[in-house]
Amino acid sequence: FIKALKSYQDHNWPKLREDLLNLYDADLATTTYRQKDLLRFVKESRGKSLRNLTQWKRYCRRFIRIAGYLKQKSKINEDEYDTYFWAGIPKAFRNNIEARLLTKDPSRDMSKPFGYDDIDKVATAYLQRDKFPTMIIDSDSEDDDTTLSDLSEDTSDSEESDSDSDDERDRRRKKKEKKKTALKKTLKKKRPAKVVDDDDEEDEKPIRRGKNPAQADKQKHEEVEGLIRQLNKMSIDDTEYGATYYKALKIDSDIAKVVRPPQI
């Protein structure tokens, strides 16, 4: 197809480029961005974290894709370009970059935004992968099994900690405390209530044990003997004789064999 174009046959390369762009509708194929797209990207980016060089480079590429297009189309100027770039950096990391930039130029005019190149240079140096702590092993370490990768992880953790502002630390700490509290409440709700069975209640009550059978028989025998002696001392005509007799008879029916019954 390209070889069939007259501009190609005439070796007119500028014309060939123009023909190709026209035929393939380059304006339609090119993604267009608006300023609100850049604003949305900045708001999303500032809410994320930038903890390593890979994340930083990804942020730069995405920013240039949108903001570079708008600047090329004169939708934003150079100062706006730099301001948007600065605003899209998370606050904690932005504070670290600002401190290093001001160290280089303490008296700079703060009414002007930091330039893209200056910001990128400081951020890249701060996030560089081959920092010296990752290249050595502490000879005084008590753990002989410490490896270089372990030190790298420790250094990375330290960088992440340094990148966080006090506000972010407090916010994360409060968030963790809320999660712990919510978890405790959930576990408390899920914990089954202690069911008290009627049988359990009866088991918990002190058991009233009956008297020893041998002891009961002995007591019964003594009571019967006492009633017999009492009846023998009483007159059969005594008014209490009948009541005592039947009391003894109720305890032991053999009373009728040894004691005279009352007269009716």
C-alpha positions in Angstrom: 0.0 0.0 0.0 2.7 2.5 1.0 4.7 1.7 -2.1 1.7 2.5 -4.2 1.6 6.1 -2.9 3.0 8.7 -5.3 4.9 10.4 -2.6 6.7 7.1 -1.9 7.5 6.6 -5.6 8.8 10.2 -5.8 10.8 9.7 -2.6 9.1 12.7 -1.1 9.3 11.7 2.5 7.7 14.7 4.1 4.7 14.3 1.7 4.6 10.6 2.5 4.4 11.3 6.2 1.6 13.7 5.5 -0.3 11.2 3.3 -0.1 8.5 5.9 -1.3 10.7 8.7 -4.2 11.8 6.5 -5.2 8.4 5.3 -5.0 6.8 8.8 -6.9 9.7 10.4 -4.1 10.4 12.9 -6.2 13.0 14.7 -8.8 10.5 15.6 -6.3 7.8 16.6 -4.4 10.2 18.9 -5.7 10.2 22.4 -6.8 13.6 23.5 -6.7 14.9 27.1 -8.4 17.7 28.8 -7.3 19.7 31.8 -9.8 17.9 34.0 -8.1 14.6 33.1 -4.9 16.0 34.4 -6.6 17.2 37.6 -8.2 13.8 38.1 -4.8 12.1 37.7 -3.2 14.4 40.2 -5.8 13.8 42.8 -5.5 10.0 42.4 -1.7 10.1 42.5 -1.4 12.2 45.6 -3.5 9.6 47.5 -1.1 6.8 46.6 2.3 6.0 48.0 5.7 6.4 46.3 8.1 4.1 48.0 10.5 3.0 45.3 12.1 4.1 42.0 9.8 1.9 39.9 6.7 3.7 41.3 8.3 7.1 40.8 9.1 6.4 37.2 5.6 5.1 36.5 4.2 8.3 38.0 6.5 10.4 35.8 5.5 8.6 32.6 1.8 8.8 33.3 2.1 12.5 34.1 4.1 13.4 31.0 1.5 11.5 28.8 -1.3 13.8 30.0 0.4 17.0 31.0 2.9 16.9 28.1 0.0 16.7 25.7 -1.8 19.6 27.3 1.4 21.8 27.3 2.0 20.9 23.6 -1.5 22.0 22.8 -1.0 25.2 24.9 -3.7 24.2 27.3 -1.3 24.7 30.2 1.9 26.8 30.6 5.3 25.8 32.0 4.5 26.9 35.6 1.2 25.0 35.5 3.0 22.0 34.2 5.5 22.1 37.1 2.7 22.9 39.7 0.6 19.9 38.6 3.6 17.6 38.7 4.4 18.8 42.3 0.8 18.5 43.4 0.5 14.9 42.3 3.3 13.7 44.6 2.1 12.2 47.9 2.4 14.7 50.8 4.9 12.7 52.8 7.3 12.2 50.0 6.8 15.7 48.8 8.0 17.0 52.1 11.2 15.0 51.8 11.9 16.4 48.4 11.1 20.0 49.4 13.5 19.7 52.3 16.4 18.6 50.0 15.5 21.2 47.4 15.5 24.0 49.9 18.8 22.7 51.3 20.4 23.4 47.9 18.8 26.8 47.6 17.5 28.1 51.0 16.7 31.6 49.6 14.7 30.6 46.5 11.5 32.4 45.5 8.7 30.2 46.8 6.2 31.9 44.6 7.6 29.9 41.7 7.0 26.2 41.5 9.9 23.7 41.7 10.9 22.7 38.2 10.2 19.2 36.9 13.8 18.4 36.3 14.9 19.5 39.7 12.2 17.4 41.4 12.9 14.3 39.3 16.7 14.6 40.1 16.1 14.8 43.9 13.5 12.0 43.9 15.6 9.7 41.8 18.6 10.2 44.1 16.5 9.6 47.2 14.9 6.4 45.8 18.0 5.0 44.1 18.3 1.3 44.5 22.0 0.9 45.2 22.2 2.8 48.4 25.3 2.0 50.4 23.6 0.3 53.4 22.5 -2.4 51.1 26.0 -3.1 49.9 27.6 -4.0 53.3 27.1 -6.4 56.1 27.5 -5.3 59.7 30.4 -7.3 61.2 29.1 -6.7 64.7 25.7 -8.3 63.9 24.8 -11.0 66.4 23.0 -12.9 63.7 25.6 -14.7 61.6 22.9 -15.8 59.1 22.1 -12.2 58.0 22.2 -11.9 54.3 22.6 -9.0 51.9 18.9 -9.3 50.9 17.9 -9.1 54.6 19.8 -5.8 54.9 18.2 -4.5 51.8 14.8 -5.3 53.2 15.7 -3.5 56.4 16.9 -0.5 54.5 13.7 -0.5 52.4 11.6 -0.5 55.6 13.7 2.4 57.0 13.1 4.4 53.8 9.4 3.7 54.0 9.3 4.9 57.6 11.3 8.0 56.8 8.9 8.8 53.9 6.0 8.8 56.2 5.0 12.0 57.9 3.8 12.2 61.5 0.3 12.7 60.4 0.3 9.5 58.3 1.8 7.5 61.1 -0.9 8.7 63.5 -3.6 8.0 60.9 -2.4 4.5 60.3 -2.0 3.9 64.1 -5.6 5.0 64.7 -6.8 2.9 61.8 -5.1 -0.2 63.3 -6.6 0.5 66.7 -10.1 0.8 65.1 -9.6 -2.5 63.3 -8.5 -4.2 66.6 -11.5 -2.8 68.4 -13.9 -3.9 65.6 -12.4 -7.3 65.6 -12.8 -7.7 69.4 -16.5 -6.6 69.1 -17.0 -9.1 66.3 -15.4 -12.0 68.3 -17.4 -11.0 71.4 -20.7 -11.2 69.4 -19.8 -14.5 67.8 -18.8 -16.1 71.2 -21.6 -18.5 72.2 -23.5 -17.6 75.4 -23.2 -20.1 78.2 -26.3 -22.2 78.2 -27.3 -23.3 81.7 -29.2 -26.6 81.5 -31.7 -27.4 84.2 -29.8 -30.6 84.8 -26.6 -28.6 85.3 -28.4 -26.4 87.8 -29.5 -29.4 89.7 -26.0 -30.8 89.5 -24.6 -27.6 91.0 -26.9 -27.7 94.0 -25.6 -29.5 97.0 -26.8 -33.1 97.0 -28.8 -34.0 100.1 -27.7 -37.5 100.9 -30.1 -39.8 102.7 -29.2 -41.5 105.9 -27.2 -44.7 106.0 -29.7 -47.6 105.8 -28.0 -49.3 108.8 -28.2 -46.2 110.8 -31.9 -45.7 109.9 -32.8 -49.3 111.0 -30.9 -48.7 114.3 -32.8 -45.5 114.9 -36.1 -47.2 114.0 -35.4 -50.1 116.4 -34.5 -47.8 119.2 -37.7 -45.8 118.7 -39.9 -48.9 118.7 -38.3 -50.2 121.9 -38.9 -46.9 123.6 -42.6 -46.9 122.6 -42.9 -50.5 123.9 -41.4 -49.6 127.3 -43.8 -46.6 127.4 -46.8 -48.7 126.6 -45.9 -51.3 129.2 -45.8 -48.6 131.8 -49.2 -47.2 130.8 -52.6 -48.6 131.7 -54.7 -50.0 128.9 -57.4 -47.6 130.0 -55.1 -44.6 129.7 -56.3 -42.0 127.1 -52.8 -41.8 125.6 -52.4 -45.5 125.3 -54.3 -45.8 122.0 -52.4 -43.0 120.3 -49.0 -44.4 121.4 -50.0 -47.9 120.4 -50.9 -46.9 116.8 -47.8 -44.8 116.6 -45.6 -47.8 117.4 -47.7 -50.0 115.2 -47.2 -47.7 112.3 -43.4 -48.0 112.7 -43.4 -51.7 113.2 -46.4 -54.0 112.6 -44.9 -56.7 114.9 -45.9 -54.5 117.8 -49.3 -56.2 117.8 -47.6 -59.5 118.8 -45.9 -58.2 121.9 -48.2 -55.4 123.1 -51.9 -55.5 124.0 -54.1 -53.5 121.7 -56.2 -50.8 123.2 -59.8 -51.4 124.0 -62.3 -50.0 121.6 
